């Protein structure tokens, strides 16, 4: 139904309803019927006029609504047609692109097929040629074996032997030339560095043993030290952490302990007990506490004194305490604190000659063996224990690496680390600095000579200069001059791998050929 028709029906219904209502209203009271007739007619006419106006306006509004709806519909249809045209154009373009790609793929597929056929043909030809060549080579090898009287394996071994002999001579000559050049270039500088370094250190050390002897005024004191039922000696050993040896040695008792600090505290405590004469458990504990405090203070002062002697800035307190404990530690009879100071001076001197940080070099040399003050208390190598302590105390990484690398456990990452190793070797190898038992010395010399004699062509080997040099005599008919250089390097490598020795060992290979005739 059209909107304007609905409006007309509504107005008509309203008019009819209003007219009926008015008629009924005026019909009930008969005495007002005539008076209200005119008024009703007027209302009816007004209602008719209003209804006609409403109908006319409704028709106009309906037409406008209809026109607006038609314009909107036409616009939507036009937009849809434009979009459909665009979509169609895109679809046509895509279809053309797909066709073009299909054509390109077909062309490439045909090209690949042709290439595949060509490759297959070439492979077949290659296989045929390979088979023909193998047959020809086999025939040639058989002919050569018949002519030469050697198999392929024997011929290869012969060729490799000749090449090896030739290359060995060339390599030996090259190595000797390079060594001569290096020695000429480095000898002068090395002598200057060592001279400058060694003239700057002073040597003073005390040798401490793993045992300490306590003199007694008389043998009667041995019984008092032992005490009733061994009470006193048990208190001494448990309080001080040492072992007492009371034997038949007249007027002497011995203290045995691997920890040098505890051994020193026990030595002082026993000397005080012997001097005082009052040997009882309470007095033992009192003196042990007193001398433990005294030794700890002395070790700290010893660490400070070592730093002062080297002119270094103050080190952390923990490091100074452990550094001072090295005063009571020995290595092959060499006092470790004095050895550390000596290494620091040597390292600093070499660093100064090379233009490096002298203070840092001294610091690394001084602390390189600090782990030896800890390894009697904590399990582990002195290298790792010293490096861990340096890290905890925030020492520079160069110092930590020098500690870790001075026995070759890790790679040396600085020149200072190399200098510490060189200074450590110099300090340990200096004649007279270390004590060594005759059995150990004889065993080491025998190992050096045995390592040299194990090579073919060696006639005899002798360890000289207190085991610092090995002189090797070779058979001249078996070892040439060039091979002697290679042999010296091989002996050096074997000694480094199998023999333990302090300092350095020089290997000298001696080849002498004499032609002797007698005129008659």
C-alpha positions as CSV (number, residue, x, y, z in Angstrom):
1,X,0.0,0.0,0.0
2,X,1.3,3.5,-0.9
3,X,2.0,5.8,2.0
4,X,-0.3,8.6,0.9
5,X,-3.2,6.2,0.7
6,X,-2.6,5.2,4.3
7,X,-2.6,8.8,5.3
8,X,-5.9,9.5,3.5
9,X,-7.6,6.5,5.1
10,X,-6.4,7.6,8.5
11,X,-7.7,11.2,8.0
12,X,-11.0,9.9,6.7
13,X,-11.4,7.6,9.7
14,X,-10.6,10.5,12.0
15,X,-13.2,12.7,10.4
16,X,-15.9,10.1,10.4
17,X,-15.1,9.2,14.0
18,X,-15.2,12.9,15.0
19,X,-18.4,13.5,13.2
20,X,-20.1,10.5,14.8
21,X,-18.9,11.5,18.2
22,X,-20.3,15.1,17.8
23,X,-23.6,13.8,16.5
24,X,-24.1,11.4,19.3
25,X,-23.0,14.1,21.8
26,X,-25.6,16.6,20.5
27,X,-28.3,14.0,19.9
28,X,-28.6,13.0,23.5
29,X,-29.8,16.3,24.8
30,X,-32.6,17.2,22.4
31,X,-32.9,20.7,23.7
32,X,-29.3,21.5,22.4
33,X,-29.6,19.8,19.0
34,X,-30.5,22.8,17.0
35,X,-28.1,25.1,18.8
36,X,-25.2,22.8,18.2
37,X,-26.1,21.9,14.6
38,X,-24.3,24.9,13.2
39,X,-21.3,24.3,15.4
40,X,-21.1,20.7,14.2
41,X,-21.3,21.7,10.6
42,X,-18.5,24.1,11.2
43,X,-16.4,21.5,12.9
44,X,-17.1,19.0,10.1
45,X,-16.1,21.5,7.5
46,X,-12.9,22.4,9.4
47,X,-12.1,18.7,9.8
48,X,-12.7,18.1,6.1
49,X,-10.4,21.0,5.2
50,X,-7.7,19.7,7.5
51,X,-8.1,16.2,6.1
52,X,-7.8,17.5,2.6
53,X,-4.6,19.5,3.6
54,X,-3.2,16.4,5.3
55,X,-4.0,14.3,2.3
56,X,-2.3,16.7,0.0
57,X,0.7,17.0,2.2
58,X,0.9,13.2,2.5
59,X,0.8,12.9,-1.2
60,X,3.7,15.3,-1.6
61,X,5.7,13.6,1.1
62,X,5.1,10.2,-0.4
63,X,6.2,11.4,-3.8
64,X,9.4,12.9,-2.3
65,X,10.1,9.7,-0.4
66,X,9.5,7.7,-3.6
67,X,11.8,9.9,-5.6
68,X,14.6,9.8,-3.0
69,X,14.4,6.0,-2.8
70,X,14.6,5.8,-6.5
71,X,17.6,8.1,-6.7
72,X,19.4,6.0,-4.0
73,X,18.6,2.8,-5.8
74,X,19.9,4.3,-9.1
75,X,23.1,5.3,-7.4
76,X,23.6,1.9,-5.8
77,X,23.0,0.3,-9.2
78,X,25.5,2.6,-10.9
79,X,28.1,1.9,-8.2
80,X,27.6,-1.8,-8.5
81,X,28.0,-1.6,-12.2
82,X,31.3,0.3,-11.9
83,X,32.6,-2.1,-9.3
84,X,31.6,-5.1,-11.4
85,X,33.4,-3.6,-14.4
86,X,36.6,-3.1,-12.3
87,X,36.4,-6.7,-11.0
88,X,35.9,-8.0,-14.5
89,X,38.9,-6.0,-15.7
90,X,41.1,-7.4,-12.9
91,X,39.9,-10.9,-13.6
92,X,40.8,-10.5,-17.3
93,X,44.3,-9.2,-16.4
94,X,44.9,-12.1,-14.0
95,X,43.7,-14.6,-16.5
96,X,46.2,-13.1,-19.0
97,X,49.0,-13.2,-16.5
98,X,48.2,-16.8,-15.6
99,X,48.3,-17.7,-19.3
100,X,51.6,-15.9,-19.7
101,X,53.1,-17.8,-16.8
102,X,51.8,-21.1,-18.1
103,X,53.5,-20.4,-21.4
104,X,56.8,-19.5,-19.6
105,X,56.7,-22.7,-17.5
106,X,56.0,-24.8,-20.5
107,X,59.0,-23.2,-22.2
108,X,61.3,-23.8,-19.2
109,X,60.0,-27.4,-18.8
110,X,60.9,-28.1,-22.4
111,X,64.4,-26.5,-21.9
112,X,65.0,-28.6,-18.8
113,X,63.9,-31.7,-20.6
114,X,66.4,-31.0,-23.4
115,X,69.2,-30.3,-20.9
116,X,68.4,-33.5,-19.0
117,X,68.6,-35.5,-22.2
118,X,71.9,-33.8,-23.0
119,X,73.4,-34.5,-19.5
120,X,72.3,-38.1,-19.6
121,X,74.0,-38.5,-22.9
122,X,77.2,-36.9,-21.5
123,X,77.1,-39.1,-18.4
124,X,76.8,-42.2,-20.6
125,X,79.7,-41.0,-22.7
126,X,81.8,-40.2,-19.5
127,X,81.1,-43.7,-18.1
128,X,82.2,-45.3,-21.3
129,X,85.4,-43.2,-21.4
130,X,86.1,-43.9,-17.7
131,X,85.8,-47.6,-18.3
132,X,88.0,-47.4,-21.3
133,X,90.7,-45.5,-19.4
134,X,90.5,-47.9,-16.4
135,X,91.1,-50.7,-18.8
136,X,94.0,-48.9,-20.4
137,X,95.5,-48.0,-17.0
138,X,95.2,-51.5,-15.8
139,X,97.0,-52.7,-18.9
140,X,99.8,-50.1,-18.5
141,X,100.2,-51.0,-14.8
142,X,100.5,-54.7,-15.7
143,X,103.1,-53.9,-18.3
144,X,105.1,-51.7,-15.9
145,X,105.0,-54.4,-13.2
146,X,106.4,-56.9,-15.7
147,X,109.1,-54.5,-16.9
148,X,110.1,-53.1,-13.4
149,X,109.6,-56.3,-11.4
150,X,107.7,-54.2,-8.7
151,X,104.1,-54.2,-7.6
152,X,102.1,-50.9,-7.3
153,X,102.5,-50.9,-3.5
154,X,106.2,-51.5,-3.7
155,X,106.7,-48.8,-6.3
156,X,104.6,-46.3,-4.2
157,X,106.7,-47.1,-1.1
158,X,109.9,-46.6,-3.0
159,X,108.7,-43.2,-4.4
160,X,107.5,-42.0,-1.0
161,X,110.8,-43.1,0.6
162,X,112.8,-41.0,-1.9
163,X,110.5,-38.0,-1.5
164,X,110.7,-38.2,2.2
165,X,114.5,-38.3,2.2
166,X,114.7,-35.4,-0.1
167,X,112.1,-33.3,1.8
168,X,113.7,-34.2,5.2
169,X,117.0,-32.8,4.0
170,X,115.4,-29.6,2.7
171,X,113.3,-29.1,5.8
172,X,116.3,-29.6,8.1
173,X,118.3,-27.1,6.1
174,X,115.4,-24.6,6.2
175,X,115.0,-25.0,9.9
176,X,118.7,-24.6,10.5
177,X,118.8,-21.4,8.5
178,X,115.8,-20.0,10.3
179,X,117.2,-20.9,13.7
180,X,120.5,-19.3,12.8
181,X,118.7,-16.1,11.8
182,X,116.6,-16.1,14.9
183,X,119.6,-16.7,17.2
184,X,121.6,-13.9,15.6
185,X,118.7,-11.5,15.9
186,X,117.6,-12.5,19.4
187,X,120.9,-13.2,21.1
188,X,121.9,-9.6,21.6
189,X,118.5,-8.4,22.8
190,X,118.2,-11.4,25.1
191,X,121.6,-10.8,26.7
192,X,120.7,-7.2,27.3
193,X,117.3,-8.0,28.9
194,X,118.8,-10.6,31.2
195,X,121.7,-8.4,32.2
196,X,119.4,-5.5,33.0
197,X,117.0,-7.8,34.9
198,X,119.4,-9.9,36.9
199,X,121.5,-7.0,38.2
200,X,118.4,-5.5,39.9
201,X,117.5,-8.2,42.3
202,X,119.0,-9.1,45.7
203,X,118.9,-12.6,47.0
204,X,118.1,-13.4,50.6
205,X,116.2,-16.5,51.6
206,X,115.8,-19.0,54.4
207,X,115.3,-22.7,53.9
208,X,112.5,-24.2,55.9
209,X,112.0,-28.0,56.2
210,X,108.9,-30.1,56.8
211,X,110.3,-30.7,60.3
212,X,111.5,-28.5,63.0
213,X,113.9,-29.6,65.8
214,X,113.4,-28.3,69.4
215,X,116.5,-28.3,71.6
216,X,115.9,-29.4,75.3
217,X,118.0,-28.5,78.3
218,X,117.9,-32.1,79.4
219,X,116.1,-35.4,78.5
220,X,114.0,-35.1,81.6
221,X,111.8,-32.6,79.8
222,X,110.7,-35.3,77.3
223,X,108.7,-37.0,80.0
224,X,107.1,-33.8,81.1
225,X,106.2,-32.9,77.5
226,X,104.7,-36.4,77.1
227,X,102.8,-36.0,80.4
228,X,101.0,-38.5,82.5
229,X,99.5,-41.2,80.2
230,X,100.5,-39.0,77.2
231,X,98.0,-36.2,78.2
232,X,100.3,-33.3,77.4
233,X,101.5,-34.6,74.0
234,X,97.9,-35.3,73.0
235,X,96.9,-31.8,73.8
236,X,99.8,-30.4,71.9
237,X,99.1,-32.4,68.8
238,X,95.4,-31.8,68.8
239,X,95.6,-28.1,69.6
240,X,98.5,-27.3,67.2
241,X,97.7,-29.8,64.5
242,X,101.2,-31.3,64.3
243,X,102.9,-34.5,65.1
244,X,105.6,-34.7,67.8
245,X,108.5,-37.1,67.5
246,X,110.0,-38.0,70.8
247,X,112.8,-40.5,70.0
248,X,116.2,-41.5,71.3
249,X,117.9,-38.3,69.9
250,X,119.5,-36.7,72.9
251,X,118.0,-33.5,74.2
252,X,115.9,-33.0,71.1
253,X,112.3,-33.4,70.0
254,X,111.0,-33.0,66.4
255,X,107.8,-31.3,65.1
256,X,106.5,-32.8,61.8
257,X,103.7,-31.1,59.8
258,X,103.2,-30.3,56.1
259,X,101.5,-27.0,56.9
260,X,104.4,-24.5,57.5
261,X,102.2,-22.0,59.5
262,X,101.1,-24.6,62.0
263,X,104.6,-25.9,62.2
264,X,106.0,-22.4,63.1
265,X,103.2,-21.9,65.7
266,X,104.1,-25.3,67.3
267,X,107.8,-24.5,67.2
268,X,107.3,-21.2,69.1
269,X,104.8,-22.8,71.5
270,X,107.2,-25.6,72.4
271,X,110.1,-23.3,72.9
272,X,108.1,-21.1,75.2
273,X,106.9,-24.2,77.2
274,X,110.5,-25.5,77.5
275,X,111.7,-22.1,78.7
276,X,108.7,-21.5,81.1
277,X,108.8,-25.1,82.6
278,X,105.0,-25.1,83.2
279,X,103.9,-27.8,80.8
280,X,100.2,-28.5,81.3
281,X,97.1,-28.5,79.0
282,X,95.7,-25.1,80.0
283,X,99.2,-23.5,79.5
284,X,99.6,-25.3,76.2
285,X,96.3,-23.9,74.9
286,X,97.1,-20.4,76.2
287,X,100.5,-20.2,74.5
288,X,99.1,-21.8,71.2
289,X,96.5,-19.0,70.9
290,X,99.1,-16.4,71.7
291,X,101.6,-17.5,69.1
292,X,98.9,-18.2,66.5
293,X,97.9,-14.6,66.7
294,X,101.5,-13.5,66.6
295,X,102.3,-15.6,63.5
296,X,99.2,-14.3,61.7
297,X,100.3,-10.7,62.4
298,X,103.8,-11.4,61.2
299,X,102.6,-13.0,58.0
300,X,100.5,-10.0,57.2
301,X,103.4,-7.7,57.9
302,X,105.6,-9.9,55.7
303,X,103.1,-9.5,52.9
304,X,103.1,-5.7,53.3
305,X,106.9,-5.7,53.4
306,X,107.2,-7.6,50.2
307,X,104.8,-5.1,48.5
308,X,106.8,-2.2,49.9
309,X,110.1,-3.7,48.7
310,X,108.7,-3.8,45.2
311,X,107.2,-0.3,45.3
312,X,103.7,-1.6,44.5
313,X,100.4,0.0,45.6
314,X,98.7,-1.6,48.6
315,X,97.0,-4.9,47.8
316,X,93.8,-6.3,49.3
317,X,94.1,-7.5,52.9
318,X,93.3,-11.2,52.0
319,X,96.1,-11.2,49.4
320,X,98.6,-9.6,51.8
321,X,97.8,-12.2,54.5
322,X,98.2,-15.2,52.1
323,X,101.3,-13.6,50.5
324,X,103.0,-13.3,53.9
325,X,102.3,-17.0,54.6
326,X,104.7,-17.8,51.7
327,X,107.5,-16.8,54.0
328,X,107.1,-20.2,55.7
329,X,106.7,-22.2,52.5
330,X,109.6,-23.7,50.5
331,X,109.8,-25.3,47.1
332,X,112.8,-27.5,46.5
333,X,114.4,-25.7,49.4
334,X,113.7,-22.2,47.9
335,X,111.7,-19.8,50.0
336,X,108.5,-19.1,48.1
337,X,108.1,-15.5,49.3
338,X,111.6,-14.6,48.3
339,X,111.1,-16.5,45.0
340,X,107.9,-14.5,44.3
341,X,109.7,-11.2,45.0
342,X,112.6,-12.2,42.8
343,X,110.2,-13.2,40.0
344,X,108.4,-9.9,40.4
345,X,111.6,-8.0,40.1
346,X,112.7,-9.9,37.0
347,X,109.3,-9.6,35.4
348,X,109.2,-5.8,36.1
349,X,112.8,-5.4,34.7
350,X,111.9,-7.2,31.5
351,X,108.6,-5.3,31.1
352,X,110.4,-2.0,31.5
353,X,112.9,-2.9,28.8
354,X,110.0,-3.8,26.5
355,X,108.0,-0.6,27.3
356,X,105.2,-2.5,29.1
357,X,103.4,-1.6,32.4
358,X,106.1,-2.3,34.9
359,X,103.8,-2.1,38.0
360,X,101.3,-4.6,36.4
361,X,104.2,-6.9,35.5
362,X,105.6,-6.9,39.1
363,X,102.1,-7.5,40.5
364,X,101.7,-10.6,38.2
365,X,105.1,-11.9,39.1
366,X,104.6,-11.4,42.8
367,X,101.2,-13.2,42.9
368,X,102.0,-16.1,40.4
369,X,102.6,-18.6,43.3
370,X,100.2,-17.3,45.9
371,X,98.1,-20.5,45.6
372,X,100.9,-22.3,47.4
373,X,99.8,-20.5,50.6
374,X,96.3,-22.1,50.2
375,X,97.0,-25.6,48.9
376,X,97.9,-26.8,52.4
377,X,94.4,-25.8,53.6
378,X,92.2,-26.4,50.5
379,X,92.3,-29.3,48.0
380,X,93.4,-28.3,44.5
381,X,96.4,-27.2,42.5
382,X,98.1,-24.0,43.6
383,X,97.6,-22.6,40.1
384,X,93.8,-22.8,40.2
385,X,93.6,-21.8,43.9
386,X,95.7,-18.7,43.2
387,X,93.7,-17.7,40.2
388,X,90.4,-18.1,42.1
389,X,91.8,-15.9,45.0
390,X,92.9,-13.2,42.5
391,X,89.5,-13.2,40.9
392,X,87.7,-12.9,44.3
393,X,89.9,-9.9,45.1
394,X,89.2,-8.3,41.7
395,X,92.7,-8.5,40.4
396,X,93.3,-7.4,36.7
397,X,92.6,-10.1,34.2
398,X,96.2,-10.0,33.0
399,X,97.4,-10.9,36.5
400,X,94.8,-13.8,36.7
401,X,95.9,-15.1,33.4
402,X,99.6,-14.9,34.4
403,X,98.8,-17.0,37.5
404,X,96.8,-19.6,35.5
405,X,99.3,-19.8,32.7
406,X,102.7,-19.9,34.5
407,X,102.7,-23.7,34.4
408,X,101.1,-24.0,30.9
409,X,97.6,-25.0,32.2
410,X,95.9,-22.4,30.1
411,X,96.9,-20.3,27.1
412,X,99.0,-17.1,27.7
413,X,97.0,-14.1,26.6
414,X,99.5,-11.3,27.2
415,X,103.2,-10.6,26.9
416,X,103.3,-10.2,30.7
417,X,102.2,-13.8,31.1
418,X,105.2,-14.9,29.0
419,X,107.5,-12.7,31.0
420,X,106.3,-14.3,34.3
421,X,107.1,-17.7,32.9
422,X,110.5,-16.6,31.9
423,X,111.2,-15.0,35.2
424,X,109.9,-18.0,37.1
425,X,112.3,-20.3,35.1
426,X,115.2,-17.9,35.7
427,X,114.6,-17.8,39.5
428,X,114.2,-21.5,39.8
429,X,117.1,-22.5,37.6
430,X,119.7,-20.2,39.1
431,X,122.6,-22.3,40.4
432,X,122.4,-23.0,44.1
433,X,118.9,-21.7,44.6
434,X,117.2,-25.1,45.1
435,X,118.1,-28.1,47.1
436,X,117.7,-31.5,45.4
437,X,118.4,-34.9,46.8
438,X,121.1,-37.0,45.2
439,X,118.6,-39.8,44.4
440,X,116.3,-37.3,42.6
441,X,119.2,-35.8,40.7
442,X,120.6,-39.2,39.6
443,X,117.1,-40.3,38.5
444,X,116.6,-37.1,36.5
445,X,120.0,-37.4,34.7
446,X,119.3,-41.0,33.9
447,X,115.9,-40.1,32.3
448,X,117.5,-37.4,30.2
449,X,120.2,-39.7,28.9
450,X,117.7,-42.5,28.2
451,X,115.4,-40.2,26.3
452,X,118.3,-39.2,24.0
453,X,119.6,-42.8,23.5
454,X,116.1,-44.0,22.4
455,X,116.5,-42.6,18.9
456,X,118.0,-44.5,16.0
457,X,121.5,-43.3,15.0
458,X,122.5,-42.1,18.6
459,X,125.8,-43.6,19.7
460,X,125.9,-42.2,23.2
461,X,124.3,-39.4,25.3
462,X,125.7,-37.6,28.4
463,X,123.9,-35.2,30.8
464,X,126.2,-32.4,31.9
465,X,126.1,-29.1,33.7
466,X,124.0,-30.6,36.6
467,X,121.4,-31.8,34.1
468,X,121.1,-28.5,32.3
469,X,122.5,-29.9,29.0
470,X,122.4,-33.2,27.2
471,X,125.2,-33.9,24.7
472,X,124.3,-36.5,22.1
473,X,126.9,-38.3,20.0
474,X,125.6,-39.7,16.7
475,X,126.9,-42.2,14.2
476,X,128.0,-40.1,11.2
477,X,127.2,-42.8,8.6
478,X,123.5,-42.9,9.8
479,X,122.9,-39.2,10.6
480,X,123.7,-36.4,8.2
481,X,124.3,-32.8,9.2
482,X,120.8,-31.8,8.1
483,X,119.3,-34.7,10.0
484,X,121.2,-33.7,13.2
485,X,119.0,-30.6,13.4
486,X,115.8,-32.6,13.1
487,X,117.1,-35.2,15.7
488,X,117.9,-32.4,18.2
489,X,114.3,-31.2,17.9
490,X,112.9,-34.7,18.3
491,X,115.0,-35.3,21.5
492,X,113.9,-31.9,22.9
493,X,110.2,-32.7,22.3
494,X,110.6,-36.1,24.0
495,X,112.3,-34.6,27.0
496,X,109.6,-32.0,27.4
497,X,106.9,-34.7,27.2
498,X,108.4,-37.4,29.4
499,X,111.0,-35.8,31.9
500,X,110.3,-33.5,34.8
501,X,113.1,-31.0,35.3
502,X,113.6,-27.5,36.8
503,X,114.6,-24.7,34.4
504,X,115.7,-25.6,30.9
505,X,117.7,-28.4,29.3
506,X,119.9,-27.7,26.3
507,X,120.2,-30.5,23.7
508,X,123.4,-30.6,21.7
509,X,123.8,-33.2,18.8
510,X,127.4,-33.8,17.9
511,X,128.4,-35.4,14.6
512,X,132.0,-35.9,13.7
513,X,133.5,-37.8,10.8
514,X,137.2,-38.6,10.6
515,X,139.1,-40.1,7.7
516,X,142.5,-41.4,8.9
517,X,145.3,-42.9,6.8
518,X,148.8,-43.7,7.8
519,X,151.7,-43.2,5.4
520,X,154.5,-45.8,5.5
